[in-house]
Amino acid sequence: MRVTLLGAGHIGQTIARLLHQSGDFELTVVDRSAQALQLLAGDGRAAPPTRVVDTGDAGALRAALAGADAVLNALPYHLATLAASAAREAGCHYFDLTEDVAATRAIKQLADGAATAFMPQCGLAPGFIGIVAHHLAQGFETLHDVQMRVGALPAFPTNSLKYNLTWSVDGLINEYCHPCEAIRDGQNIEVLPLEGLEHFSLDGTEYEAFNTSGGLGTLCETLAGRVQNLDYKSVRYPGHRYLMKMLLEELKLNRDQETLKEIMRRSIPSTMQDVVLVFVTVSGMKRGSLVQEVFARKIFAERAPGDGGEPLSAIQITTAAGICAALDLFREGRLPQRGFIRQEQVALPDFLDNRFGRAYQQSRQVQSIG
C-alpha cells in the first residue's frame, strides 16, 4: 500500500518509523519543514523518502497525494479539512488524528458518496477511548452511564500548573475553549469546557477531571437513544483546571489564544517522561442486575526497540499506535472500504491484537480504583 504521511512533527516521527519498519507500506513523508524531515534519518537508520511541501496550500497538497493509496494526516487540527479535501480530490483513503468537532463534521460531509474511505479521529481521544467505551457498552442490555476519562500527564510535575507539554499546544488550547458534546438524561446537549469538575483516585494517585471538547468522537450519535448519560473529560493533577480557567476566562486569554499559546511554549517545558491514563466506566442492566464495568490502563514512556533506541513519550506511543492500527486493519479488510468510518466500528479485540495496537496491551492494567 502506497501511503503519504502529512506531518513530521512529534507524533508524525513515530508514525513514520512504525510504518516504515513494518515493511508493509510504501511510505512517503511530507512536511513544510526540511529540518523536521531530516530528523527522520537523524539516528542513522534507514528512513522513508521525504518531500518538502507547503502543507497549507491546497494545490501543493493535491500534487503531493498523487498516486497514493492512503494519506495519514498528522498536521495541526486546523489543516484537517484542507487535507481531507485534497485526499478526496486525489482519490485516496484518508486517516487523521483530529479532535476538532467542526473538522470532523466537515470530513463526514466529504465522505458522503465518496469511493474512498474517510476515518478521522484515529488517535487516543478521540480514537482508542471510543473503541473501548463502545466495546464495553455492547455487553449491556440497557445502558445507564458511560464515562470516558483520559489524561496525558507529566510523570514528574514540578510547576504550579502541574503540567508539561506532551503534545500539540494548538490542540490543547482548542479542546479547552470549545463547547463539549454530551448526553444527559437521554438528550444530546452541549456543555462548557473546563466545567464539570470532579476528583478521583486511581492506582493511589489523586486526579481531577473536567469537560474538554472533542474526546467523544462520534459516540453521541452512535449511542443516541441507548444511553442515559455519556460524557468525556480530560484528566489532570489537582489544581490545573483552576489556573487554566483563570488564564482563559478571568484574564480573557480565550479571546487571544495565540498569546496564550506563545506563553505556554515559552514558559512550560515539554517532556518525554509522561504517562497516559485511560479510564472508562460503563454501567447499566445485565441479566436483570445493575452492573458497572471498568477499563483502566496506564501507558508509560519507553525507548524504541533496538540498541540505543530513541526515547518515546507515552502520548507518542498511544497516538501513533491508534492511527497505525486503524490503517493496518483497513489494509487487512477489517474495516469498511469506503465512506465515513467511525472509531467505534473498530472491534477492540482486533485493535489490541494488531501489531501496532499491542502498545495498549503492553501497558499496565490498573488494579485498584478508589
Long-range contacts (C-beta under 8 A, 24 or more apart in sequence): 1-25, 1-26, 1-69, 1-70, 1-331, 2-26, 2-28, 2-67, 2-68, 2-69, 2-70, 3-27, 3-28, 3-68, 3-69, 3-70, 3-71, 3-72, 3-327, 4-28, 4-29, 4-30, 4-64, 4-65, 4-68, 4-70, 4-71, 4-72, 4-92, 5-29, 5-30, 5-48, 5-71, 5-72, 5-74, 6-30, 6-31, 6-55, 6-61, 6-64, 6-71, 6-72, 6-73, 6-74, 6-75, 6-83, 7-31, 7-55, 7-73, 7-74, 7-75, 8-33, 8-36, 8-37, 8-39, 8-40, 8-50, 8-74, 9-36, 9-74, 9-168, 10-167, 10-168, 10-313, 10-316, 11-74, 11-97, 11-123, 11-167, 11-315, 11-316, 11-319, 11-320, 12-36, 12-74, 13-39, 13-40, 13-316, 14-312, 14-316, 14-317, 14-319, 14-320, 15-72, 15-74, 15-320, 15-323, 15-324, 16-40, 16-47, 16-48, 17-304, 18-320, 18-321, 18-324, 18-356, 19-48, 19-72, 19-324, 19-327, 20-46, 20-47, 20-48, 22-328, 22-355, 24-328, 24-331, 25-327, 28-68, 30-55, 30-64, 31-55, 32-56, 43-308, 43-310, 55-79, 55-83, 56-82, 58-82, 58-85, 58-86, 61-86, 62-86, 62-89, 62-90, 65-90, 65-92, 66-90, 68-92, 69-93, 70-94, 70-95, 70-327, 70-330, 71-95, 72-96, 72-323, 72-327, 73-97, 73-98, 74-323, 76-168, 76-170, 76-171, 77-103, 77-168, 77-170, 77-171, 77-174, 78-103, 78-170, 80-104, 80-106, 80-107, 80-120, 81-106, 81-107, 81-110, 84-110, 84-118, 84-120, 85-110, 87-116, 87-118, 88-114, 88-116, 88-118, 91-115, 91-116, 92-116, 93-117, 93-118, 93-119, 93-330, 94-118, 94-119, 94-120, 95-119, 95-120, 95-122, 95-323, 95-326, 95-327, 95-330, 96-120, 96-121, 96-122, 96-323, 97-121, 97-122, 97-123, 97-127, 97-319, 97-322, 97-323, 98-214, 99-123, 99-125, 99-126, 99-171, 99-174, 99-175, 99-213, 99-214, 99-215, 100-174, 100-178, 100-214, 101-178, 101-181, 101-213, 101-214, 104-214, 104-217, 104-218, 107-340, 108-340, 111-339, 111-340, 112-339, 112-340, 114-338, 114-339, 115-338, 116-338, 117-330, 117-335, 117-336, 117-337, 117-338, 117-339, 117-341, 118-339, 118-340, 118-341, 119-326, 119-330, 119-335, 119-340, 119-341, 119-343, 121-214, 121-217, 121-218, 121-343, 122-322, 122-323, 122-326, 122-343, 123-318, 123-319, 123-322, 123-323, 124-150, 124-152, 124-276, 124-278, 124-315, 124-318, 124-319, 124-322, 125-150, 125-214, 125-215, 125-232, 125-234, 126-214, 126-215, 126-216, 126-217, 126-218, 126-343, 127-217, 127-319, 127-322, 127-323, 127-343, 128-278, 128-318, 128-321, 128-322, 128-343, 128-351, 128-360, 129-215, 129-217, 129-232, 129-278, 129-280, 130-216, 130-217, 130-218, 130-219, 130-342, 130-343, 130-344, 131-343, 131-344, 131-346, 131-348, 131-351, 132-278, 132-280, 132-295, 132-348, 133-219, 133-280, 133-282, 133-344, 134-219, 134-222, 134-223, 134-343, 134-344, 134-348, 135-347, 135-348, 136-280, 136-282, 136-293, 136-295, 137-223, 137-226, 137-227, 137-282, 137-284, 139-286, 139-293, 140-282, 140-284, 140-285, 140-286, 140-291, 141-284, 141-285, 141-286, 141-287, 142-284, 142-285, 143-223, 143-226, 143-227, 143-228, 143-282, 143-283, 143-284, 144-227, 144-228, 144-229, 144-283, 144-284, 144-285, 144-290, 145-227, 145-228, 145-229, 145-230, 145-281, 145-282, 145-283, 145-284, 146-219, 146-223, 146-227, 146-229, 146-230, 146-231, 146-280, 146-281, 146-282, 147-229, 147-230, 147-231, 147-233, 147-280, 147-281, 147-282, 148-215, 148-216, 148-219, 148-231, 148-232, 148-233, 148-279, 148-280, 149-200, 149-209, 149-232, 149-233, 149-234, 149-235, 149-277, 149-278, 149-279, 149-280, 150-215, 150-232, 150-234, 150-235, 150-276, 150-277, 150-278, 150-279, 151-207, 151-209, 151-234, 151-235, 151-236, 151-276, 151-277, 152-274, 152-275, 152-276, 152-277, 152-314, 152-315, 152-318, 153-235, 153-236, 153-237, 153-274, 153-275, 153-276, 153-277, 154-271, 154-273, 154-274, 154-275, 155-271, 155-273, 155-274, 155-275, 155-300, 155-301, 156-271, 156-273, 157-237, 159-268, 160-239, 160-243, 161-239, 161-240, 161-243, 161-244, 161-268, 162-236, 162-237, 162-238, 162-239, 162-240, 163-236, 163-237, 163-240, 163-268, 164-268, 164-269, 164-270, 164-271, 164-274, 165-264, 165-265, 165-268, 165-269, 165-270, 165-271, 166-270, 166-271, 166-274, 166-313, 166-314, 166-315, 167-315, 167-319, 169-261, 169-264, 169-265, 170-261, 172-264, 173-257, 173-260, 173-261, 173-264, 174-213, 174-214, 175-212, 175-213, 175-214, 175-215, 175-234, 176-212, 176-213, 176-244, 176-248, 177-213, 177-248, 177-254, 177-257, 178-213, 178-214, 179-213, 180-211, 180-212, 180-213, 180-214, 180-216, 180-231, 180-232, 181-213, 181-216, 181-220, 182-211, 182-216, 182-220, 182-229, 182-230, 182-231, 182-232, 183-220, 183-223, 183-224, 183-227, 183-228, 183-229, 183-230, 183-231, 184-229, 184-231, 185-228, 185-229, 186-225, 186-227, 186-228, 188-220, 188-224, 191-231, 194-241, 194-244, 194-245, 194-248, 194-249, 196-231, 196-233, 197-241, 198-233, 199-238, 200-369, 200-370, 201-369, 201-370, 202-277, 202-279, 202-296, 202-366, 202-369, 202-370, 203-296, 203-298, 203-366, 203-367, 203-368, 203-369, 204-368, 206-237, 206-238, 207-235, 207-236, 207-237, 207-238, 207-277, 208-235, 208-236, 208-237, 208-238, 208-239, 208-240, 208-241, 209-233, 209-234, 209-235, 209-236, 210-234, 210-236, 210-241, 217-342, 217-343, 217-344, 218-342, 218-343, 218-344, 219-344, 222-342, 222-344, 235-277, 235-279, 271-313, 272-301, 272-311, 272-312, 272-313, 273-301, 273-313, 274-300, 274-301, 274-313, 274-314, 274-315, 275-299, 275-300, 275-301, 275-314, 276-300, 276-314, 276-315, 276-317, 276-318, 278-360, 279-366, 294-369, 296-365, 296-366, 296-369, 297-360, 297-363, 297-364, 297-365, 297-366, 298-363, 298-364, 298-366, 299-359, 299-360, 299-363, 299-364, 300-363, 300-364, 317-359, 318-359, 318-360, 320-356, 321-356, 321-357, 321-358, 321-359, 321-360, 322-357, 324-356, 325-351, 325-354, 325-356, 325-357, 328-354, 328-355, 328-356, 329-354
